[in-house]
Amino acid sequence: MRVLVVGSGAREHALCWAIAASPLLTKLWCAPGNPGIATLGETVPVSALDFAALLDFARSHAVDLVVPGPEAPLVAGLADMLGAAGIPCLGPTQAAARLEGEKSFAKEIAAAAGIPTARFARFDDAAAARAYCRRHGAPLVVKADGLAGGKGVVVAGSVADAEAAVTALMEAGQVGAAGRVVLIEECLVGAEVSLFVLCDGEHAVPLGAATDYKRREEGDRGPNTGGMGAVAPPPALEDAQARAAIARIVRPALAEMGRRGTPFRGVLFAGLMLTAEGPKLIEFNVRFGDPECQALLPLLGSDLLAALLAACDGELGDFDLRWRAGASAAVVLAAPGYPAAPKTGSALRGLEQAGALAGVQLFHGATRRTDGRLEAAGGRVLTVVGTGADLTEARRRAYQGVRAIDWPDGFYRRDIGGPPLP
C-alpha cells in the first residue's frame, strides 16, 4: 500500500513509525513531516491545510490511503474532499468531525444519546457568561467552543478566575475565533483518562487508553499545554471501567451519529473523568491525542496499517488488536517560553545516543534542519518514550533517554507517571 500521512508533529512521527513496520506498506510519505519522519519515508513540503496540493499529490502518486494526524484538516473537510475524489481517508467527514470542532455539538450528541457528562451552559455574550459564573460559584470549567489547540480550557478554582477566563477567551481573543462562544461546565471530580477507539461507522475496536499531563509545571501547576507527557495504560482505569465507558459513551455516540446520517469513521478519542458515579464524558476528539499516541503505539503488537485499512473498508466487526504486556511513559521536551511564546533555533544533540538506549523510542515534534544542524522549531520539540515491564521501568527508561539528549534550552516535567525523578 502507498500511504500518505498528514501532519508534522510527534504524533505523526509515531504514526509513521508504526505504519512503516507493516508488511502491507510499499511507500510512505508525510506532508509536511519533520526530520525524524524523513528517516522513515519521504517528506512532502505541503501544508496539512493545503487541500488542493494534497489532493494533487495523492492523485499523481497513486496514494491508496491518507492518514491525517491533526484535527484541523478533518474539521475543515479533508476527508470529504478526498472521498469525493475516490481516495480513502482514515478520518471522519466534516459533519462527523463537529464532535471536536464544536464542543456544544458534542454536548448535543451526548444529550440525545443519554451519555453521562458534565452539566453546562453555552454563551455567546461575555457579560451573560460572567453573570452565570457569579450565580453558580466555583469551581467551574470554561471552554472555548471551537478548536483551540489544547489551549482553550480553563479550570477555574474561583469565580474571579472563571470571569477572567471568559474575558480572555471571548473579549481578548486569546484563542481567536474559537473563543467567541464558550461553554461553562460543572467541574467533575476524579481521575482523567483518554480512551481511544477505531471506528468504521458502526463498529468500535479499542485502541488503548492513556493518562496525559496537560499542565506545564510539575504537580499539575501552570498553564494548560497541548500535553507535557503521558503514560499507558492509565493506572486509574480498571478493565470494568473501560468496558463501561465503551458501552455507555462510545457506542451510544456512534449510534447517534449513524442515526443522523453522519457515521463516524476514524479514531475517536473520548476524554473521560472517572467519577464516583462511573466514567463521564469530558469531551470528544476525532483523532489520536498528542502525546498519548506516542505512548500507545509502542505497546501495539498488531499491524496498525491493517487496522486502519479495515476501518476505511467498514470491516472492523471481527477485527482484534493485540497489545504487548507492560507499560509506557512519554516525556515531552519543550522549548523555553512554551506554551505562550516558545523560543526556537537552539541546537539539539545526543538524539542518536538517546534512541539507542534499551526500551527508548524518540519521536520528533517541532524540529527542523538548518545548514545540517537539527534545531528546535516550535513548542513541543521532542517526545521520549520508555517502555518496560511496568510503569516504574518505563519511566526510568524514558528519563534515561531524556538525560541523554544535549539540549540546555529545553525543559520537561520530572513527574510523568509518578513522583519527580532527579
C-alpha positions as CSV (number, residue, x, y, z in Angstrom):
1,M,0.0,0.0,0.0
2,R,1.0,3.6,-0.7
3,V,0.2,5.7,2.3
4,L,0.3,9.5,2.9
5,V,0.3,10.7,6.5
6,V,-0.7,14.3,7.0
7,G,0.9,16.4,9.8
8,S,4.3,17.4,11.2
9,G,4.4,16.6,14.9
10,A,5.5,13.8,17.2
11,R,2.0,12.2,16.9
12,E,2.6,11.9,13.1
13,H,6.1,10.6,13.7
14,A,4.7,7.9,15.9
15,L,2.0,7.0,13.3
16,C,4.7,6.9,10.5
17,W,6.9,4.7,12.7
18,A,4.1,2.2,13.3
19,I,2.9,2.2,9.7
20,A,6.4,1.7,8.4
21,A,6.6,-1.6,10.3
22,S,3.6,-3.0,8.3
23,P,4.3,-5.7,5.7
24,L,1.5,-4.1,3.7
25,L,3.4,-0.9,3.1
26,T,5.1,-0.3,-0.2
27,K,5.6,3.5,0.0
28,L,5.3,6.1,2.8
29,W,5.0,9.9,2.5
30,C,4.3,12.5,5.1
31,A,3.1,16.1,4.4
32,P,4.8,18.2,5.6
33,G,6.6,15.8,8.0
34,N,9.7,16.6,10.0
35,P,13.4,15.4,10.2
36,G,12.5,12.4,12.3
37,I,9.8,11.3,9.9
38,A,12.3,11.7,7.0
39,T,14.2,8.7,8.3
40,L,11.1,6.5,7.7
41,G,9.6,7.8,4.5
42,E,9.6,10.7,2.1
43,T,8.5,14.1,3.4
44,V,6.5,16.4,1.2
45,P,6.6,20.2,1.5
46,V,2.8,20.6,1.6
47,S,0.8,22.1,4.5
48,A,-1.8,19.9,6.2
49,L,-4.4,22.6,5.3
50,D,-3.4,22.9,1.6
51,F,-6.2,20.6,0.4
52,A,-5.6,21.3,-3.3
53,A,-2.0,20.4,-3.1
54,L,-2.7,17.3,-1.0
55,L,-5.3,16.1,-3.5
56,D,-3.0,16.7,-6.4
57,F,-0.2,14.8,-4.7
58,A,-2.4,11.9,-3.7
59,R,-3.7,11.6,-7.3
60,S,-0.3,11.9,-9.0
61,H,1.3,9.4,-6.7
62,A,-1.5,6.9,-6.7
63,V,-1.9,7.1,-2.9
64,D,-4.0,4.2,-1.5
65,L,-4.7,5.7,1.9
66,V,-4.4,9.1,3.6
67,V,-4.0,9.2,7.4
68,P,-4.5,12.7,8.9
69,G,-2.9,13.2,12.3
70,P,-4.2,16.6,13.5
71,E,-7.8,17.7,13.9
72,A,-7.8,20.9,11.9
73,P,-7.8,19.3,8.4
74,L,-10.6,16.9,9.4
75,V,-12.7,19.7,10.8
76,A,-12.1,21.7,7.6
77,G,-13.3,18.8,5.5
78,L,-10.2,16.9,4.2
79,A,-11.9,13.5,4.3
80,D,-14.9,14.8,2.3
81,M,-12.7,16.2,-0.4
82,L,-10.6,13.0,-0.7
83,G,-13.6,10.8,-0.6
84,A,-15.2,12.7,-3.4
85,A,-12.1,12.0,-5.5
86,G,-12.2,8.3,-4.6
87,I,-9.2,8.4,-2.3
88,P,-9.6,6.6,1.0
89,C,-9.0,8.7,4.1
90,L,-8.8,7.4,7.7
91,G,-10.8,10.2,9.3
92,P,-14.4,11.5,9.8
93,T,-16.3,13.7,7.4
94,Q,-16.6,17.4,8.2
95,A,-20.1,16.7,9.6
96,A,-18.8,14.0,11.9
97,A,-15.7,16.0,12.9
98,R,-18.0,18.5,14.6
99,L,-17.7,16.3,17.6
100,E,-14.4,18.0,18.2
101,G,-14.8,21.2,16.2
102,E,-17.8,22.3,18.2
103,K,-17.9,21.3,21.9
104,S,-21.6,22.4,22.1
105,F,-22.4,19.9,19.3
106,A,-20.7,17.1,21.3
107,K,-22.9,18.0,24.2
108,E,-25.9,17.9,21.9
109,I,-25.0,14.3,20.9
110,A,-24.4,13.4,24.5
111,A,-27.8,14.6,25.5
112,A,-29.5,12.8,22.6
113,A,-27.7,9.6,23.3
114,G,-28.0,9.6,27.1
115,I,-24.3,9.9,27.6
116,P,-23.2,10.9,31.1
117,T,-21.4,14.2,31.1
118,A,-20.9,17.4,33.0
119,R,-23.8,19.9,33.2
120,F,-23.1,23.0,31.1
121,A,-24.4,26.3,29.6
122,R,-23.4,27.8,26.3
123,F,-22.8,31.6,25.9
124,D,-22.1,33.9,23.0
125,D,-22.3,37.0,25.3
126,A,-19.5,37.6,27.7
127,A,-21.5,39.6,30.3
128,A,-24.1,36.8,30.5
129,A,-21.3,34.3,30.9
130,R,-19.7,36.2,33.7
131,A,-23.1,36.6,35.4
132,Y,-23.6,32.8,35.2
133,C,-20.2,32.3,36.9
134,R,-21.3,34.6,39.8
135,R,-24.6,32.8,40.2
136,H,-23.2,29.3,40.2
137,G,-19.9,29.8,42.0
138,A,-16.7,27.9,41.6
139,P,-15.1,25.6,40.7
140,L,-16.1,25.8,37.1
141,V,-14.6,24.8,33.7
142,V,-14.6,27.5,31.0
143,K,-14.1,26.1,27.4
144,A,-13.8,27.7,24.0
145,D,-16.4,26.1,21.8
146,G,-14.1,25.8,18.8
147,L,-10.7,24.4,18.0
148,A,-8.0,26.0,20.3
149,G,-5.1,23.6,20.0
150,G,-5.5,22.4,23.6
151,K,-5.2,25.9,25.0
152,G,-8.9,26.9,25.2
153,V,-9.8,25.2,28.6
154,V,-9.5,26.9,32.0
155,V,-10.3,25.0,35.2
156,A,-11.3,27.9,37.4
157,G,-10.9,27.5,41.2
158,S,-12.6,30.8,41.9
159,V,-15.3,33.0,40.4
160,A,-12.7,35.6,39.7
161,D,-10.7,33.1,37.7
162,A,-13.8,32.0,35.8
163,E,-14.7,35.5,34.9
164,A,-11.1,36.3,33.8
165,A,-11.2,33.2,31.6
166,V,-14.4,34.4,30.0
167,T,-12.9,37.8,29.3
168,A,-9.7,36.3,27.9
169,L,-11.5,33.9,25.6
170,M,-14.5,36.0,24.5
171,E,-13.2,39.5,24.5
172,A,-9.4,39.5,24.5
173,G,-9.3,36.9,21.7
174,Q,-6.9,34.7,23.5
175,V,-7.6,31.7,21.1
176,G,-9.1,33.7,18.3
177,A,-12.4,32.9,16.7
178,A,-12.6,29.6,18.7
179,G,-13.4,31.5,21.9
180,R,-16.3,33.7,20.5
181,V,-18.6,31.1,22.1
182,V,-17.8,29.4,25.4
183,L,-19.2,26.6,27.4
184,I,-19.2,26.8,31.2
185,E,-19.4,23.4,32.9
186,E,-19.5,21.9,36.3
187,C,-16.1,20.7,37.5
188,L,-16.1,16.9,37.5
189,V,-14.1,15.2,40.2
190,G,-12.0,12.1,39.6
191,A,-9.1,10.8,37.6
192,E,-9.0,11.9,34.0
193,V,-8.1,9.4,31.2
194,S,-8.0,9.4,27.4
195,L,-9.8,6.4,25.8
196,F,-9.2,5.7,22.1
197,V,-11.3,3.6,19.7
198,L,-11.0,2.8,16.0
199,C,-14.4,3.2,14.2
200,D,-15.7,2.1,10.8
201,G,-19.1,3.9,11.2
202,E,-20.7,1.1,13.1
203,H,-18.1,-0.9,15.0
204,A,-15.6,0.2,17.6
205,V,-12.3,-1.5,18.3
206,P,-10.4,-0.4,21.4
207,L,-7.1,1.4,20.7
208,G,-6.0,1.6,24.3
209,A,-6.1,4.3,26.9
210,A,-3.6,6.7,28.4
211,T,-3.3,9.4,31.1
212,D,-1.8,12.7,29.9
213,Y,-0.3,15.6,31.8
214,K,-1.7,18.9,30.5
215,R,-0.1,21.5,32.9
216,R,3.3,22.9,32.1
217,E,4.7,22.6,35.6
218,E,5.2,19.6,37.9
219,G,2.5,18.9,40.4
220,D,-0.1,19.9,37.7
221,R,0.6,23.6,38.1
222,G,1.0,26.4,35.5
223,P,-0.9,27.0,32.2
224,N,-2.5,24.3,30.2
225,T,-0.5,23.0,27.2
226,G,-1.0,20.6,24.4
227,G,0.4,17.9,26.7
228,M,3.7,17.5,28.6
229,G,3.7,13.7,28.8
230,A,1.5,10.6,29.0
231,V,1.5,7.1,30.4
232,A,-0.2,3.9,29.2
233,P,-2.1,2.1,30.4
234,P,-3.7,4.5,32.9
235,P,-3.1,3.3,36.5
236,A,-6.5,4.6,37.5
237,L,-8.5,2.9,34.7
238,E,-9.8,-0.6,35.5
239,D,-10.9,-3.0,32.8
240,A,-14.5,-2.8,34.0
241,Q,-14.4,1.0,33.8
242,A,-13.1,0.8,30.2
243,R,-15.8,-1.6,29.2
244,A,-18.4,0.6,30.8
245,A,-17.1,3.7,29.0
246,I,-17.3,2.0,25.6
247,A,-20.8,0.7,26.4
248,R,-22.3,3.9,27.8
249,I,-20.3,6.6,26.0
250,V,-18.7,5.4,22.8
251,R,-21.3,3.1,21.3
252,P,-24.2,5.4,22.0
253,A,-22.3,8.2,20.4
254,L,-21.6,6.1,17.3
255,A,-25.3,5.0,17.1
256,E,-26.5,8.6,17.4
257,M,-24.1,9.8,14.7
258,G,-25.3,7.0,12.4
259,R,-28.9,7.8,13.1
260,R,-28.2,11.4,12.0
261,G,-26.7,10.2,8.7
262,T,-23.2,11.2,9.7
263,P,-21.5,7.9,10.7
264,F,-18.1,8.3,12.4
265,R,-15.1,6.7,10.8
266,G,-11.6,7.1,12.1
267,V,-10.1,7.4,15.6
268,L,-12.5,8.6,18.2
269,F,-10.9,10.0,21.4
270,A,-13.1,10.1,24.5
271,G,-11.7,12.3,27.3
272,L,-13.2,10.7,30.4
273,M,-13.4,11.6,34.1
274,L,-13.6,8.6,36.4
275,T,-16.1,9.9,38.9
276,A,-17.7,8.2,41.9
277,E,-20.8,7.6,39.7
278,G,-18.7,6.0,36.9
279,P,-17.0,7.3,33.8
280,K,-18.3,10.6,32.5
281,L,-17.5,12.3,29.2
282,I,-15.4,15.4,29.3
283,E,-15.1,15.9,25.5
284,F,-14.7,14.1,22.2
285,N,-11.8,14.5,19.9
286,V,-11.7,13.0,16.4
287,R,-8.0,11.8,16.2
288,F,-5.2,10.4,18.2
289,G,-4.0,12.6,21.1
290,D,-0.6,14.0,21.3
291,P,1.3,12.8,23.4
292,E,-1.0,9.9,24.0
293,C,-0.3,8.4,20.6
294,Q,3.4,8.3,21.3
295,A,2.8,6.4,24.5
296,L,0.3,3.9,23.0
297,L,1.8,2.8,19.7
298,P,5.0,1.3,21.1
299,L,2.7,-1.1,23.1
300,L,0.7,-2.2,20.0
301,G,1.5,-5.7,18.9
302,S,-0.7,-5.7,15.8
303,D,-0.3,-4.3,12.3
304,L,-1.6,-0.7,12.6
305,L,-1.9,-0.3,8.9
306,A,-4.1,-3.4,8.5
307,A,-6.4,-2.0,11.3
308,L,-6.6,1.4,9.6
309,L,-7.5,-0.2,6.3
310,A,-10.2,-2.3,7.9
311,A,-11.7,0.8,9.4
312,C,-11.8,2.5,6.0
313,D,-13.4,-0.6,4.4
314,G,-16.0,-1.0,7.1
315,E,-14.6,-4.3,8.2
316,L,-13.8,-3.8,11.9
317,G,-16.6,-6.2,13.0
318,D,-14.3,-9.2,13.5
319,F,-11.0,-7.2,13.9
320,D,-9.0,-7.7,17.1
321,L,-5.8,-5.8,18.2
322,R,-3.1,-7.4,20.2
323,W,-1.2,-5.4,22.8
324,R,2.2,-6.1,24.3
325,A,2.4,-6.6,28.1
326,G,3.9,-3.8,30.1
327,A,3.7,0.0,30.2
328,S,5.0,3.1,28.6
329,A,5.8,6.6,29.6
330,A,6.2,9.5,27.2
331,V,8.0,12.7,28.3
332,V,7.8,15.8,26.2
333,L,10.8,18.2,25.9
334,A,9.6,21.7,25.3
335,A,11.2,25.0,24.2
336,P,11.6,27.8,26.7
337,G,8.5,30.1,26.7
338,Y,6.1,27.3,25.8
339,P,3.1,27.5,25.5
340,A,2.9,31.3,25.2
341,A,5.9,32.2,23.1
342,P,8.3,29.3,22.6
343,K,11.9,30.2,21.7
344,T,13.2,28.5,18.6
345,G,16.5,27.9,16.9
346,S,18.6,26.2,19.6
347,A,20.6,23.2,18.6
348,L,19.5,19.6,19.5
349,R,22.2,17.0,20.1
350,G,22.5,13.5,21.5
351,L,19.4,12.1,19.8
352,E,21.1,9.1,18.4
353,Q,22.5,8.1,21.8
354,A,19.1,8.5,23.4
355,G,17.3,6.5,20.7
356,A,19.9,3.7,21.0
357,L,19.1,3.0,24.7
358,A,17.1,-0.2,25.5
359,G,13.4,0.4,25.7
360,V,13.6,4.0,24.4
361,Q,11.9,5.4,21.4
362,L,12.3,9.0,20.2
363,F,9.7,11.0,18.3
364,H,10.3,14.4,16.7
365,G,7.7,17.1,17.2
366,A,8.8,20.6,16.3
367,T,12.2,20.2,14.8
368,R,14.0,21.4,11.6
369,R,17.4,21.2,9.9
370,T,19.2,24.4,9.2
371,D,22.5,24.0,7.3
372,G,22.7,20.4,8.5
373,R,22.0,21.3,12.2
374,L,19.0,19.9,14.0
375,E,17.1,22.7,15.7
376,A,14.1,23.4,17.9
377,A,11.3,24.8,15.7
378,G,8.3,25.2,18.0
379,G,6.9,24.5,21.4
380,R,6.8,20.7,22.0
381,V,10.1,19.7,20.3
382,L,10.6,16.0,21.2
383,T,8.8,13.2,22.9
384,V,10.9,10.5,24.6
385,V,9.1,7.2,25.2
386,G,10.2,4.5,27.6
387,T,8.6,1.0,27.6
388,G,9.1,-1.7,30.2
389,A,7.6,-4.5,32.2
390,D,5.8,-2.0,34.4
391,L,5.4,1.8,34.7
392,T,8.4,2.1,37.1
393,E,10.7,0.6,34.5
394,A,9.1,2.5,31.6
395,R,9.5,5.9,33.3
396,R,13.1,5.1,34.4
397,R,13.9,4.4,30.7
398,A,12.1,7.4,29.4
399,Y,14.0,9.8,31.8
400,Q,17.3,8.0,31.0
401,G,16.6,8.9,27.3
402,V,15.8,12.5,28.2
403,R,19.0,12.9,30.1
404,A,21.0,11.6,27.1
405,I,19.8,14.5,25.0
406,D,22.0,17.5,24.9
407,W,19.6,20.5,24.8
408,P,20.3,23.0,27.6
409,D,17.5,25.3,26.5
410,G,14.8,22.6,26.8
411,F,12.6,21.8,29.8
412,Y,10.4,18.9,30.8
413,R,8.3,17.7,33.7
414,R,10.0,15.2,36.0
415,D,6.8,13.8,37.4
416,I,5.3,12.0,34.4
417,G,4.0,8.7,35.8
418,G,5.0,9.2,39.4
419,P,7.0,11.4,41.9
420,P,9.6,13.7,40.4
421,L,12.8,12.0,39.3
422,P,16.1,13.7,39.7
